[in-house]
Amino acid sequence: MNYYPFNSSLETYKSVKGALAAGKDLRLWLLLHSDAKCKQAFLILKDDKTGCDNYIPLLATDDYLEEYRFYETTLNLGEGLYFYAFKYTSDFGDFFITREKEGRGIVCREKPRFWQLTVYEDDKCTPDWLSGGIIYQIFPDRFNSSGEEKENVPSDRYIVHDKSISPAFRQDTYPNSLGNDYFCGDLKGIEKKLDYLKSLNVTCIYLNPIFEAHSNHRYNTADYLNIDPLLGNKEDFKSLCNAAHKKGIRIILDGVFSHTGDDSIYFNRNKRYGTGGAYNDYNSPYREWFKFNSYPDDYSAWWGVKTLPETDENSPSFTDFITGENGVLKYWQSLGADGWRLDVADELPDNFLDNIRKAVKSANKKSYLLGEVWEDASNKISYGSRRRFLRGKQLDSVMNYPFANAIIDFVRTGNSDALKETVFEILENYPEKSIRLMMNHIGTHDTARILTRLSENNDDFGDRAKQSQMKLSEEKYKFAKKRLFEAVLLQFTLPGVPSIYYGDEAGMTGGFDPFCRGYFPWGNEDKEITEFYKKLGKLRTSCKAFCGGEYVPWQLPQGVFGFERKSKSAKALTVINCSENEMSVDVPEEYKKSKSHLGKSLNGKTLTLKPHEFTLIIL
């Protein structure tokens, strides 16, 4: 039998799967055939901080696997990011072991591709209440309106009464500003729908920004210490949190700290808040919160958008305002918030993130701290430096865009190899505690609706004018719906925590912002989709295998993706055929004896799936 020289996914070669806790021993074994005539083998270890390659001799052991000999070393490393490969000298010259797909190593002559080793510090402050649960993301203006009158609502807001219409996209339609159309969803409206969310088995609500701001998305914060008047008030927020907690549902808030609105109490460019503020008063205490190049008109703005002046997160007074003992984070946690999602976390400095974690965890060490990072968060480089989001003292976990993109690509194209590699890389690179809490979404307020994305094989929906007229035909909707069930099944059964973007479970469609932000179609939901989410949610939350259980991928033909999740008390099998051919999959006898909980049943036989058929079996 032929063996790989190295495989990072197997304990035969690597004593600890995935990332490594700082100070813990890691044993590595290289396996070389006797015909290789190895003289000396080396581990090539690169510390990302120095960029230097260290050649560590491997000990030739007396252990053999058939004609293959083991060479080993033991590492004990401090927190950091490392990369490694192998080299050996022989009678035939020098050779390297290079990384291939899914962590397998093969012999090569050229400079090798390195494996990644993430070494993290564990402060044991990761929440356990979310693992095995379900997140529900709500865009507050568009979920549900209580219909109650509000006080102190600015007069320059356009109130939409016909909630079935599409969000406005033209500046000239509502001339005050783009994003000035309000559908009047509010906190009391959310509270009234908690029983509905409970029926979906939701355990955590993620709220897009709720603080006072002068746009419907509220990412241009005007006052961090007040609820936007159209959403309600602080008493409404406390009531929502208390009611949710009684139903076993936690609440996390969106923290937007890389910028504020120019129309805010802090910047106050439009003088809505009197004559003060950083823009109008050179002596304002808020001036040092912003980055003026030439006062007052030349200032740094988020992605050049002048209505979003960038904050200086290194300003001591701004840091204290957000993270201090009486700061924004602790204040809202004291009123009932169970954690935070950090907007554009990769644009926040490390020191600021460190202080955020200290504040959030000192208020409640089991609060959830989630970051918006669109790439692999373990090796992300932003603003010229490698980030350490998941290596301790910063984020608990991140929004899992790599999974989302790979799932959608697989469902649309049948590229199971790419999905398998993406899942492998994330599980290899992230600490186990972060894997358990990854936000596994397939759509958010920043992406087109998942049904719309699945109705086409590309993401080019045209300009906003074209998107505003876009409506799925009955045929395309039916086609996308079939794909949706496949994507949701993966989302709910892969490692991490599935996140439902409000209305996806109701069959909502729409292109990119703002068309992905329509009002929830109460009374007009696609009941088949809703029932699928409910059934899958119940299966997920009742099965221990999905609460941090081991992920075991299967080797299957291109177009078919299958894996097991295993815990001490439960097992689950997911198989999906996204090829254009009927496929047969041989499964262990224990699964053949059980009926499918979703999708195709085996009935004691080989699993045969037609194109776009799937099965979920739970033991």
HELIX and SHEET records of a PDB file:
HELIX    1   1 SER A   34  ALA A   36  5                                   3    
HELIX    2   2 LYS A  101  GLY A  103  5                                   3    
HELIX    3   3 PRO A  140  ARG A  142  5                                   3    
HELIX    4   4 LEU A  187  LYS A  192  1                                   6    
HELIX    5   5 LEU A  194  SER A  199  1                                   6    
HELIX    6   6 LYS A  234  LYS A  246  1                                  13    
HELIX    7   7 ARG A  287  TRP A  289  5                                   3    
HELIX    8   8 TRP A  302  GLY A  304  5                                   3    
HELIX    9   9 PRO A  316  THR A  323  1                                   8    
HELIX   10  10 VAL A  328  SER A  334  1                                   7    
HELIX   11  11 ALA A  345  GLU A  347  5                                   3    
HELIX   12  12 ASP A  350  ALA A  363  1                                  14    
HELIX   13  13 TYR A  401  THR A  413  1                                  13    
HELIX   14  14 SER A  416  ASN A  429  1                                  14    
HELIX   15  15 GLU A  432  ILE A  435  1                                   4    
HELIX   16  16 ILE A  450  LEU A  454  1                                   5    
HELIX   17  17 ARG A  464  SER A  468  1                                   5    
HELIX   18  18 GLU A  474  THR A  493  1                                  20    
HELIX   19  19 ASP A  504  ALA A  506  5                                   3    
HELIX   20  20 LYS A  527  SER A  542  1                                  16    
HELIX   21  21 LYS A  544  PHE A  546  5                                   3    
HELIX   22  22 GLU A  589  LYS A  592  1                                   4    
SHEET    1   A 6 PHE A   6  ASN A   7  0                                        
SHEET    2   A 6 ARG A 104  CYS A 108 -1                                        
SHEET    3   A 6 GLY A  93  ARG A  99 -1                                        
SHEET    4   A 6 GLY A  80  SER A  90 -1                                        
SHEET    5   A 6 CYS A  38  ASP A  47 -1                                        
SHEET    6   A 6 ASP A  53  PRO A  57 -1                                        
SHEET    1   B 6 PHE A   6  ASN A   7  0                                        
SHEET    2   B 6 ARG A 104  CYS A 108 -1                                        
SHEET    3   B 6 GLY A  93  ARG A  99 -1                                        
SHEET    4   B 6 GLY A  80  SER A  90 -1                                        
SHEET    5   B 6 TRP A 115  TYR A 120 -1                                        
SHEET    6   B 6 LEU A  20  ALA A  21  1                                        
SHEET    1   C 3 ASP A  25  HIS A  33  0                                        
SHEET    2   C 3 TYR A  68  ASN A  76 -1                                        
SHEET    3   C 3 LEU A  59  LEU A  65 -1                                        
SHEET    1   D 8 SER A 397  VAL A 398  0                                        
SHEET    2   D 8 TYR A 368  GLY A 371  1                                        
SHEET    3   D 8 GLY A 339  LEU A 342  1                                        
SHEET    4   D 8 ARG A 250  GLY A 255  1                                        
SHEET    5   D 8 CYS A 204  LEU A 207  1                                        
SHEET    6   D 8 ILE A 135  ILE A 138  1                                        
SHEET    7   D 8 VAL A 497  TYR A 501  1                                        
SHEET    8   D 8 MET A 439  HIS A 441  1                                        
SHEET    1   E 2 TYR A 158  ILE A 159  0                                        
SHEET    2   E 2 ASP A 181  TYR A 182  1                                        
SHEET    1   F 2 PHE A 211  ALA A 213  0                                        
SHEET    2   F 2 THR A 221  ILE A 227 -1                                        
SHEET    1   G 2 PHE A 292  SER A 294  0                                        
SHEET    2   G 2 ASP A 298  TYR A 299 -1                                        
SHEET    1   H 2 ILE A 381  SER A 382  0                                        
SHEET    2   H 2 SER A 385  ARG A 386 -1                                        
SHEET    1   I 5 GLU A 550  PRO A 553  0                                        
SHEET    2   I 5 VAL A 560  LYS A 566 -1                                        
SHEET    3   I 5 LYS A 571  ASN A 577 -1                                        
SHEET    4   I 5 PHE A 614  ILE A 618 -1                                        
SHEET    5   I 5 LEU A 598  GLY A 599 -1                                        
SHEET    1   J 2 MET A 583  VAL A 585  0                                        
SHEET    2   J 2 LEU A 607  LEU A 609 -1                                        
END                                                                             
